[in-house]
Amino acid sequence: TIAYVPTTMNNPFWTAMLGGIKEEMEAKGMDVDSQLVTVDANSDQATMNNYVNDLIAQEVDAIILAPMDCTAVTEALQACEDAGIPVINVDTAVDASDKVVSIIASDNYKAGVECANDMMSKLDEGSKIAVMDQPSGTACVQREQGFLDTVGDYFEIVSTTDTEGDTAKTMTAAEDVLTADDDLAAFFCINDRGALGCVQAAQAAGKDDILIYGVDGNPDFMGYVADGSATASAAQQPSVIGQKALDAAIDTLDGKEVEHDQTVDVVLINKDNIA
C-alpha cells in the first residue's frame, strides 16, 4: 500500500502528480483502488503530520510526501523512520534529507533562471520589479535564488513579499505594490497560484503592460499566458515526478538501490510556444 501526501489537493499540480502515480501503478499491475491511499493536508503542516501518524497506524508500506514546511515535517519523518516506513520526498526537499529514501523534484533553480532570462530580454536595465516568494518551502527558495542570481543588479527590486504562494494573499500584496510604485514593470512569483493573484491585481488596476511570471505550468494558469494576461511560467512535469516517485517506492520495498537526489527538467512556457 502506497500513501500519497501532497501539501494540498486544491491545486491541479498535485492532481497531475497523482495521475502520474496512478498510471505507473497500473503499468506495474497494481490495483489503484486498494493499494493507493491519499490524504489532503490543506496546506497545513500540523494536519499533514497528524495524517502521517494515521498512515503509520494503518501500516502503509511507503509514503510519497511533499511538505508544506520543510522543517516542521521532520517530526513526521522521524515517526516514519521509527516505524520502518520509507518516505519518498517530492517537489520540495525536506530539511532532514537523511530521513527520506529519495528526493524527486523539478530543477527549481533552473525555473528561476528561465524566468529571469526571459524577463531581462523584455525589460530595460533598472526596471522596477517585485518578487512574491515563500521562504518556508525549499523548492520556492531555490526558484527565487535562481531568479535573483541571474538578474543580479539588472533590475531594481522594489519589494519582496512572502505570500505563501496563495492567490488571495498575493493579490493583496500586489495591489499594495502597484499602489506604491506606479511604474512597476514586472512580478516574479514562485508559483502560478501566486502569479494568478498578480494577474488579478494588475487587471483591477488597469495595468495590462506589466509582465507576470510564475512557476509550475499550472493548467489553470495557462489560459492567462495564452491570452497575454500573464507572461510565462517555468513549467514542471508533475506526472513524471509522480511516476518516478512510485518507482522509487516500489524499488525500495523490493530492496533495490534508489538514487537519493533525482531532478526533473523544466521548460519555460510563453505565448509563443504554449500551443
C-alpha positions as CSV (number, residue, x, y, z in Angstrom):
1,T,0.0,0.0,0.0
2,I,1.3,3.4,-1.1
3,A,0.2,6.7,0.6
4,Y,0.3,10.0,-1.3
5,V,0.6,13.0,1.0
6,P,0.8,16.3,-1.0
7,T,0.6,19.8,0.5
8,T,-2.9,20.2,-0.8
9,M,-5.2,18.7,-3.4
10,N,-6.6,22.2,-4.1
11,N,-4.1,22.7,-6.9
12,P,-4.0,20.9,-10.3
13,F,-0.3,20.4,-9.9
14,W,-0.8,17.8,-7.2
15,T,-3.7,16.2,-9.1
16,A,-1.4,15.8,-12.1
17,M,1.2,14.2,-9.9
18,L,-1.4,11.8,-8.5
19,G,-2.2,11.0,-12.1
20,G,1.4,10.0,-12.7
21,I,1.4,7.8,-9.6
22,K,-1.8,6.0,-10.7
23,E,-0.5,5.5,-14.3
24,E,2.7,3.9,-13.0
25,M,0.8,1.7,-10.5
26,E,-1.4,0.5,-13.3
27,A,1.6,-0.1,-15.6
28,K,3.1,-2.3,-12.8
29,G,-0.2,-4.3,-12.5
30,M,-1.1,-2.8,-9.1
31,D,-4.7,-2.1,-8.0
32,V,-5.1,1.7,-7.5
33,D,-8.3,1.4,-5.6
34,S,-6.9,-1.0,-3.0
35,Q,-3.2,-0.1,-2.9
36,L,-3.3,3.7,-3.0
37,V,-4.2,5.9,-0.1
38,T,-4.5,9.7,-0.5
39,V,-4.9,12.4,2.1
40,D,-5.3,16.2,1.8
41,A,-3.4,18.3,4.4
42,N,-5.0,21.6,3.1
43,S,-1.6,23.4,3.1
44,D,-1.2,22.9,6.9
45,Q,1.9,21.0,8.2
46,A,0.4,20.1,11.5
47,T,-2.5,18.5,9.7
48,M,-0.1,16.7,7.5
49,N,1.9,15.4,10.5
50,N,-1.3,14.1,12.0
51,Y,-2.2,12.3,8.8
52,V,1.2,10.7,8.6
53,N,0.7,9.3,12.1
54,D,-2.6,7.9,11.0
55,L,-1.0,6.3,8.0
56,I,1.7,4.7,10.2
57,A,-1.1,3.3,12.3
58,Q,-2.7,1.9,9.2
59,E,0.7,0.2,8.4
60,V,1.1,1.5,4.9
61,D,4.2,0.2,3.2
62,A,5.6,3.5,1.8
63,I,4.7,7.2,1.7
64,I,5.2,9.7,-1.1
65,L,5.2,13.1,0.6
66,A,5.5,16.8,-0.3
67,P,5.9,19.0,2.8
68,M,4.2,22.3,3.4
69,D,7.0,23.3,5.8
70,C,10.3,21.6,5.1
71,T,11.4,21.9,8.7
72,A,8.2,21.2,10.7
73,V,7.7,18.0,8.7
74,T,10.8,16.5,10.5
75,E,8.5,15.2,13.3
76,A,6.5,13.1,10.8
77,L,9.6,11.9,9.1
78,Q,11.1,10.7,12.4
79,A,7.9,8.8,13.1
80,C,8.1,7.1,9.8
81,E,11.7,6.2,10.4
82,D,10.9,4.7,13.8
83,A,8.1,2.7,12.2
84,G,10.3,1.5,9.3
85,I,8.2,3.1,6.6
86,P,10.2,4.5,3.7
87,V,9.4,8.1,2.6
88,I,9.8,9.4,-1.0
89,N,10.1,13.2,-0.8
90,V,8.7,15.0,-3.9
91,D,8.8,18.6,-5.1
92,T,10.0,20.4,-2.0
93,A,13.1,19.0,-0.3
94,V,12.8,18.4,3.4
95,D,15.5,19.7,5.8
96,A,16.0,16.2,7.3
97,S,17.1,14.7,4.0
98,D,18.7,11.7,5.7
99,K,15.3,10.6,6.8
100,V,13.9,10.1,3.2
101,V,14.9,7.5,0.7
102,S,14.8,9.8,-2.2
103,I,14.2,13.5,-3.1
104,I,12.5,13.8,-6.5
105,A,12.0,17.4,-7.6
106,S,12.0,19.7,-10.6
107,D,15.1,21.7,-11.3
108,N,13.7,24.6,-9.3
109,Y,16.8,26.7,-9.5
110,K,16.6,26.5,-13.3
111,A,13.0,27.6,-13.2
112,G,14.1,30.9,-11.7
113,V,16.9,31.2,-14.2
114,E,14.5,30.7,-17.1
115,C,12.1,33.4,-15.8
116,A,14.9,35.8,-15.2
117,N,16.5,35.4,-18.6
118,D,13.1,35.9,-20.3
119,M,12.3,39.0,-18.2
120,M,15.7,40.6,-18.9
121,S,15.2,40.1,-22.6
122,K,11.9,42.1,-22.4
123,L,12.7,44.9,-20.0
124,D,15.3,47.6,-19.8
125,E,18.1,47.6,-17.1
126,G,16.9,49.4,-14.0
127,S,13.2,48.5,-14.4
128,K,11.3,48.1,-11.2
129,I,10.1,44.6,-10.3
130,A,8.5,42.9,-7.3
131,V,9.1,39.4,-6.0
132,M,6.4,37.2,-4.4
133,D,8.1,34.3,-2.5
134,Q,7.6,31.6,0.1
135,P,10.7,31.1,2.4
136,S,9.2,28.1,4.1
137,G,9.4,25.9,1.0
138,T,12.8,24.7,-0.2
139,A,11.7,24.5,-3.8
140,C,10.4,28.1,-3.6
141,V,13.6,29.3,-2.2
142,Q,15.6,27.6,-5.0
143,R,13.4,29.2,-7.6
144,E,13.8,32.6,-6.1
145,Q,17.6,32.1,-5.8
146,G,17.9,31.1,-9.4
147,F,16.0,34.2,-10.4
148,L,18.0,36.6,-8.1
149,D,21.4,35.1,-9.1
150,T,20.5,35.6,-12.8
151,V,19.2,39.1,-12.7
152,G,21.9,40.3,-10.3
153,D,21.6,44.1,-10.2
154,Y,20.0,44.4,-13.6
155,F,16.6,45.3,-12.1
156,E,15.5,47.5,-9.1
157,I,13.7,45.1,-6.8
158,V,11.2,47.3,-5.0
159,S,9.7,44.7,-2.7
160,T,9.9,41.0,-1.7
161,T,6.8,39.6,0.0
162,D,6.1,36.2,1.5
163,T,2.6,35.4,0.2
164,E,2.9,31.6,0.7
165,G,2.1,31.0,-3.0
166,D,-1.5,31.8,-2.2
167,T,-3.6,33.6,-4.8
168,A,-5.6,35.8,-2.4
169,K,-2.6,36.8,-0.3
170,T,-0.5,37.5,-3.4
171,M,-3.3,39.6,-5.0
172,T,-3.4,41.8,-1.8
173,A,0.3,42.2,-1.8
174,A,0.4,43.0,-5.5
175,E,-2.3,45.7,-5.1
176,D,-0.1,47.3,-2.4
177,V,3.0,47.2,-4.7
178,L,1.1,48.7,-7.6
179,T,-0.2,51.5,-5.4
180,A,3.3,52.3,-4.1
181,D,5.1,52.0,-7.5
182,D,3.0,53.3,-10.4
183,D,5.9,52.5,-12.8
184,L,6.3,48.8,-11.7
185,A,7.3,46.7,-14.7
186,A,7.1,43.1,-13.6
187,F,6.2,40.5,-11.0
188,F,8.2,37.3,-10.4
189,C,6.2,34.7,-8.4
190,I,7.5,31.4,-7.0
191,N,4.4,29.6,-8.3
192,D,1.5,30.0,-10.7
193,R,-1.1,30.3,-7.9
194,G,0.7,33.5,-6.7
195,A,1.1,34.7,-10.2
196,L,-2.6,34.5,-10.7
197,G,-3.1,36.9,-7.8
198,C,-0.8,39.3,-9.6
199,V,-2.8,39.0,-12.8
200,Q,-6.0,39.8,-10.8
201,A,-4.4,42.8,-9.2
202,A,-3.0,44.1,-12.4
203,Q,-6.3,43.8,-14.2
204,A,-8.1,45.6,-11.4
205,A,-5.6,48.4,-11.6
206,G,-5.8,48.6,-15.4
207,K,-2.1,47.7,-15.8
208,D,-2.1,45.4,-18.8
209,D,1.5,46.1,-19.7
210,I,3.0,44.5,-16.5
211,L,5.0,41.3,-17.1
212,I,4.0,38.5,-14.8
213,Y,6.0,35.2,-14.3
214,G,5.1,32.1,-12.4
215,V,6.4,28.6,-11.9
216,D,4.6,25.2,-12.3
217,G,2.9,25.2,-15.7
218,N,-0.4,25.0,-13.8
219,P,-3.3,24.2,-16.3
220,D,-5.5,26.9,-14.6
221,F,-2.8,29.5,-15.3
222,M,-2.0,28.6,-18.9
223,G,-5.1,30.3,-20.2
224,Y,-3.8,33.6,-18.8
225,V,-0.4,33.0,-20.6
226,A,-2.2,32.2,-23.8
227,D,-4.3,35.5,-23.8
228,G,-1.4,37.6,-22.7
229,S,-2.7,38.5,-19.2
230,A,0.4,36.7,-17.8
231,T,3.9,36.5,-19.5
232,A,5.2,33.0,-18.8
233,S,5.6,30.0,-16.5
234,A,8.6,27.8,-15.9
235,A,6.6,24.5,-16.2
236,Q,7.3,21.5,-14.1
237,Q,6.3,17.9,-15.1
238,P,4.3,16.7,-12.1
239,S,3.1,13.5,-13.7
240,V,6.7,12.5,-14.4
241,I,7.6,13.3,-10.8
242,G,4.7,11.1,-9.7
243,Q,5.9,8.2,-11.9
244,K,9.4,8.4,-10.6
245,A,8.2,8.6,-7.0
246,L,6.1,5.4,-7.4
247,D,9.1,3.7,-9.0
248,A,11.4,4.7,-6.1
249,A,8.8,3.5,-3.6
250,I,8.5,0.0,-5.2
251,D,12.2,-0.4,-5.8
252,T,12.9,0.5,-2.1
253,L,10.3,-2.1,-1.0
254,D,12.0,-4.6,-3.3
255,G,15.3,-4.0,-1.6
256,K,16.8,-2.2,-4.6
257,E,19.2,0.7,-4.5
258,V,17.5,4.1,-5.2
259,E,19.1,7.3,-6.3
260,H,18.7,9.8,-3.4
261,D,18.6,13.0,-5.5
262,Q,16.6,12.9,-8.7
263,T,15.9,16.0,-10.9
264,V,13.2,16.5,-13.4
265,D,13.7,19.2,-16.1
266,V,11.6,22.4,-16.5
267,V,10.6,24.4,-19.6
268,L,9.5,28.0,-20.0
269,I,6.0,28.2,-21.5
270,N,5.0,31.6,-23.0
271,K,2.5,32.8,-25.6
272,D,4.9,31.8,-28.5
273,N,5.2,28.1,-27.6
274,I,2.1,27.3,-25.5
275,A,0.4,25.5,-28.4
